[in-house]
């Protein structure tokens, strides 16, 4: 995948991450000034393309907003800033390009779209990691996420290969084994398992 394709894919993911699947491509509103909380000079006029107010959301819509907010809060400050910068760049694109990115992102499988909630770094790798980490028991989720965030790019790539090659019935035991390792033992474990 070329760098340009990666940037377009990341821009589409940012759209979803910030505005959810219900919003369609549109000029993005000016955000609040995060230092003062001041409103932008011109507020967007509510319309069919803007996300619906909380009071109009059904239970599933509210749960989706809660999940996106929790995912946002779980990101480190540097990743949040990177996403804000991407949002700013995205807002400068012509409307037809924004719509094309939205359409492309909406066409992704929901499991892969939801992987972008983990941030740009893990979101790019998520389709390949999904077989091993798509269905993690609740009691392992925090440890699994911490492990994924601690791995470098090479280790994530190795883990993606392992994830793709592992048989479905072997994945829980494989994940348990990896989560049980000390951080210093992970690199050797990944090298050994990718070579199998």
C-alpha positions in Angstrom: 0.0 0.0 0.0 1.4 3.4 -1.0 1.8 6.2 1.5 -0.9 8.2 -0.4 -3.3 5.3 0.0 -2.4 5.0 3.7 -3.1 8.7 4.2 -6.5 8.5 2.4 -7.4 5.4 4.4 -6.4 7.2 7.6 -8.4 10.3 6.6 -11.5 8.1 6.1 -11.0 6.5 9.5 -10.7 9.9 11.1 -14.0 10.9 9.6 -15.7 7.8 11.1 -13.9 8.1 14.4 -14.9 11.7 15.0 -18.4 11.7 13.5 -19.6 8.2 13.5 -21.3 6.2 10.7 -24.4 8.3 10.8 -22.8 11.4 9.5 -22.2 11.8 5.8 -19.3 13.8 4.3 -19.7 17.5 4.8 -17.6 20.5 5.5 -16.5 19.9 9.1 -17.5 22.5 11.7 -14.9 24.6 13.4 -14.2 22.9 16.7 -14.4 24.6 20.1 -11.3 26.4 21.2 -9.9 23.7 23.6 -8.0 26.2 25.7 -10.8 28.6 26.4 -13.9 26.6 25.5 -15.1 29.4 23.2 -17.6 28.7 20.5 -16.5 29.2 16.9 -17.6 32.4 15.2 -20.1 30.7 12.9 -21.9 27.6 14.1 -23.1 25.1 11.4 -26.8 25.1 10.7 -28.4 21.8 11.7 -29.4 19.7 8.8 -29.8 16.1 7.7 -26.1 15.5 7.3 -25.1 16.5 10.8 -25.0 13.9 13.6 -28.3 13.8 15.5 -28.7 15.3 19.0 -28.4 12.9 21.9 -32.1 13.1 22.6 -32.9 11.8 19.1 -30.6 8.8 19.3 -32.0 5.3 20.0 -30.3 3.0 22.5 -27.9 1.6 19.8 -27.0 5.1 18.7 -26.3 6.2 22.2 -24.2 3.1 22.9 -22.2 3.8 19.7 -21.5 7.4 20.8 -20.5 6.2 24.3 -18.1 3.6 22.7 -16.5 6.2 20.4 -16.1 8.6 23.4 -14.5 5.9 25.5 -12.2 5.0 22.7 -11.2 8.7 22.3 -10.5 9.0 26.0 -8.4 5.9 25.9 -6.0 7.3 23.3 -2.9 9.0 24.5 -2.6 12.8 24.0 -0.2 12.6 21.1 -2.5 10.3 19.2 -5.5 12.6 19.9 -3.5 15.6 18.6 -2.5 13.6 15.5 -6.2 12.9 14.8 -7.1 16.5 15.4 -4.5 17.5 12.8 -5.9 15.0 10.4 -9.4 16.3 10.9 -8.1 19.8 10.1 -6.4 18.6 6.9 -9.6 16.7 6.0 -11.7 19.8 6.4 -9.6 21.5 3.8 -10.4 18.9 1.1 -13.1 19.6 -1.5 -16.5 18.2 -0.6 -16.4 15.6 -3.4 -13.1 14.2 -1.9 -14.6 14.2 1.6 -17.6 12.3 0.3 -15.4 9.8 -1.6 -13.4 9.2 1.6 -16.7 8.8 3.6 -18.1 6.4 1.0 -14.9 4.3 1.0 -14.8 4.2 4.8 -18.5 3.3 5.0 -17.8 0.4 2.6 -15.4 -1.2 5.0 -16.5 -4.1 7.1 -17.8 -2.8 10.5 -15.2 -4.9 12.4 -12.4 -3.1 10.5 -14.0 0.3 10.9 -14.3 -0.3 14.6 -10.6 -1.2 14.7 -9.8 2.5 13.9 -11.2 3.4 17.3 -7.9 2.1 18.6 -6.1 5.0 16.9 -4.3 5.3 13.6 -1.4 3.0 14.4 -3.4 0.0 15.5 -6.3 0.9 13.1 -4.0 0.3 10.1 -3.0 -3.1 11.4 -6.4 -4.1 12.8 -7.7 -6.1 9.8 -4.8 -8.4 10.1 -4.9 -8.5 13.9 -8.7 -9.0 14.1 -8.6 -12.8 13.9 -6.6 -12.9 17.1 -7.9 -9.8 18.9 -11.4 -9.2 17.5 -13.1 -11.3 20.2 -11.2 -10.8 23.4 -12.9 -11.7 26.7 -13.8 -8.7 28.8 -11.3 -9.6 31.5 -8.4 -9.6 29.0 -9.3 -6.4 27.0 -7.2 -3.9 29.0 -4.2 -6.2 29.0 -4.6 -7.0 25.3 -4.8 -3.3 24.4 -1.8 -2.5 26.5 0.2 -5.3 24.8 -0.8 -4.1 21.3 0.2 -0.5 22.2 3.5 -1.6 23.6 4.6 -3.5 20.4 6.7 -1.7 17.8 5.8 -1.7 14.1 7.9 -4.8 13.3 6.4 -6.7 16.2 2.8 -5.7 15.2 3.6 -6.9 11.7 4.8 -10.3 13.1 1.7 -10.6 15.2 -0.4 -9.8 12.2 1.2 -12.8 10.3 0.6 -15.0 13.4 -3.0 -13.9 13.6 -3.7 -14.6 10.0 -2.0 -18.0 10.1 -3.5 -19.3 13.3 -6.4 -21.7 13.2 -9.6 -20.3 14.9 -9.6 -23.0 17.5 -6.0 -22.2 18.5 -6.4 -18.4 18.8 -7.6 -18.2 22.5 -4.7 -20.3 23.7 -2.2 -18.4 21.6 -3.5 -15.1 22.9 -3.4 -16.4 26.5 0.2 -17.4 26.0 1.2 -14.1 24.6 -0.6 -12.1 27.3 1.1 -14.2 29.9 4.6 -13.3 28.7 6.9 -10.8 30.3 7.5 -7.8 28.0 11.1 -8.9 27.6 10.1 -12.3 26.2 7.6 -11.1 23.6 10.1 -10.4 20.8 11.5 -13.9 21.0 8.0 -15.4 21.1 6.9 -13.4 18.1 10.0 -14.4 16.1 9.6 -18.1 17.0 5.8 -18.1 16.1 6.1 -16.2 12.9 8.7 -18.7 11.7 6.3 -21.7 12.2 
